[in-house]
Amino acid sequence: MRPRRFAVCLLLAVSGSAAAQPPRSPRARDLGVPFAFGAPGRENAITDVAGVLVGHTTLVEGDSVRTGVTAILPRGRGDAARTPCFGAG
């Protein structure tokens, strides 16, 4: 049986009129909520996690259409990339 390949993708679409961002709510860490799984990495991003690969692209059409895709490969490359894993839990 051939192993299946898994990837998690997030699609984003933004029109020109939606470019203004609403004020952000405070994050749990900013409010002092303790987390048992450690401190954030240097960039405080998913790319801080060893072995995780992230790619993205943005497509622009005309003056008002912006769309993009982000792909997250949680197992990196090689044989480990063929091991299934949960995309959400």
N, C-alpha and C positions, 0 to 999 in steps of 0.2 A: 504494500500500500504506500502510495506516495504522500509525503507530508504536505499539509496545506500551509500556505504562507498567509500571515496575518499582518495587517497594518491598521493603525488607527488614524483617521483623517478628520480634520475639523474644517468645515467650509464657512467662509465669512463673506458676506456681501454688504457693501456700504454704498449708498447713493451720495451724491454731492451735497444734498440738503442735510444728511445725517452726520456730516463731518464734525459738528459741534458736539462735544462729549458732555454728558451730565456730570455733576459732581460725584466723586467716588465715595462709597460708604467706607468707613474704617475697616481695616482687616482685623481678623481675630488676634493676630500676633501684636498689632499696634495697640489693641485694647488690653493686653497683658494676659491673654488666655494661654495657659501653659500647654505645651505639646511634648509628649513623651518620646517622640522619635527624633529629637535632635535639633540642632541649629541649622538655619539656612546656609547654603553654599555661598561661594564668593560672589556669584552673580544673582543669587536668589532666583534661579531659573531651572527648568527641567534639564537644561544642558549641563548643569552641575553634576548630574547623576552619571557615574561612570558607565560606559557601554551604551547609553541611549543616544541615538542619532535623530536629529530633527532637520527637516528641510521645509522650505516654503517658497511660494511664488505669488506675485500679485499681477493681475492682468488689468490693463486700463483700456477702456473703449470710450472714445469721445471725451466730453468734459464732465460727465456725471456718473459714469459707471466704473466701479471699482469692485473687483472680486478677487478672491484669493483662496489658497488652500495651504494647509499645514499638514505634513505627514510626520508621524512620530514612530520610529522603529525602536521599540523598547529593548530588543535583544541585540541591537547592533548588526554586524555582518557575520558571514561564515555560517558554520553549523548551528551556532546558538540562535541565529535569526530564524531558523526553521522550527524552533520549539514554540508551540502555542502558548499564549498567555492571555489573561483577561484584559479587555480594553476598558472595562469599568466594573465596579463592584458595589 
